[in-house]
């Protein structure tokens, strides 16, 4: 039984399935390019990008989407403590309300995110560490926020999610 004072947003199964299928198509395309390079007269650098970079990347995306379809867990949780981000492979986890500077829609290469800027990025990132910290530092440079929750797999638009967060904050005074 879920707490009535907690908002839980699960990823959309339809969108996850679409993401998984799209990633799988790119894996097949990368393999096809790699196997038919000479017949297609494709420069080696394009083969390297498509096959040696694209196949592992999109393969990982495909497996992650399949995992999220099988293991059903929330992408986003709002509670009295803060926002719990579990929406991607590079999720931030708990972001406490008092750490949040602002929440806005961020866009990276035409993909929409719920971006969360924190008051003290260095302190926040010191909790995360490793590769995740480096990726979040890159996010700060790209959109001005270390936490970026992808909207593409969620059942709501970015505007609806922002409104849900604002309504939660107003209702609970956080």
N, C-alpha and C positions, 0 to 999 in steps of 0.2 A: 504494500500500500504506500503510495507516494504522499509526501507531505504537501498539504494544500498551499503552503507558503513557499513552495519551490516550483519553479518553472523548468520543465525538462523538454528539450527539443531534440528529437531523433532525426538522423539523416533520412532522406526520402529513398525508399527502396528502388523506385523507378529511376531516379537520377543516378543512384549508385550503379545500377545495372547498365544504364546508358554509358556512364564513365568507364565501367569495366569493358564493355564491348568496344568502345572507341579506342581505349588503350590497346586492346587485343588486335584491332585492325592495324594500328601503328606498329605493333610488334611484327605482324605478318608482313607489312610493307617493308620494314627494315630488313627482315630476313630475305625477302624477295629481291630487294636491291642488292644485298650482299652476295646472293647466289647468282645473280644475273648481271653483274657489273660489266663484264666484257661484252656480252650480247647487247646490252643497252648503251654501251660506250659512255659510261658515267665516270667522271673523274674520281680518283681515289679519295680525295678529301671529302667528297659527298658520301661515299660509301662508309668512310670512317664515322661521319656524323650520324648517318641513317642507321647503320648496323651496330657499330661499336659503342655508340652513345645512346642512340634512340631505343634500341632493343632492350638493354638493361633498364633504362629509365621507364619506358612505357610498360615493360614487364613488371617492374616493381609497382607501378600505378595500378596495373591490372590485378595483381595479387592483393594489394592493399584494399581495393574496392571489393574484391571477392571476400576477403577477411571481414570487412565491415558489413557485408550482406549476411554472412554466416553468424558472426559474433555481434549480436544486437546490443549496442550500448549508446547512450546519448552522445550527441555531438556537442551540446551546449547545456549547461545547468546554471540557473540563477537561484541563489539562496541568500540568506542573511549575511553570509561571510563574504560572498563575491560571485564572480563569474568563473565557472569551471569550463575550460576549453578542452574538448576531446575530439575536435572536428577534423584533425588531420594527423599525418604521421609525425608532424613537428608541433604538436599541441603544446600550449603553454601550461596547462593544468590550471591550478587556482590562481586567479588574479583578484586580490582583495579589493573591496570597494574603496578603501582609504588609499590604495596605491594608484587608483585610476585618475588620470588627468582629464581625458576626454575619450569619447567613443564616437566613431564616424565611419562612413563608407570609404574604404580605400580601394584603389584600382591598380593592379599590377598586370600589365600586358593584357588589357581588356577583361581580366577576371576580377569580379567583385569580391570584396572581403569586408567583414566587420572588423575594423581596426581599433585596437585599444592602445592608446598612448598612456604611459605610466609616468608618475611624477619623478621617479628616480630610476631611469633606465639601467644605470650601472648596478645599483643595488638589486633590482629585479633580475637582471641577467646573471648576476653572480649566483643566484639560486639554481639557475638552469644548467649552466656549464656546458663544456664540450662543443660538439658540432651544432647542437640546437642553439647555443648562445651565439655562435658565429652567424648562423642563418637568421636569427632574430636581429642581430646587429645590421645585417644587410637589409632587412625589412625596414629598419628605422631610416636607413638611407633612401629607400625606395618610396615609402609612404609616410614616414614620420611616426611609426608605431612598431614596437617589437612583436605585438600579438596581432595576428591576422587570421581570422577564422573564415575559411572559404565558404561562400554562400552557395556555390554550384551544386552541392550535394544536399542542401537543406530544403525542407518543404515550404519555405517562406522566402519572400524577397528580402533584400537588405533593408528596405524601408520598414517592412513589417517586423523584422527582428529588432531594429533600432527602436521602434515604437513599443515593442514588448519589453525591452530593457528599460526604457523610460517609464513605462507604466508600472513596472515592478519597483523601480527606485522610488517613484512617487508614492506608491501604496505602502511601502515598508520604510520609507524615510532613510534609505541608505544611499 
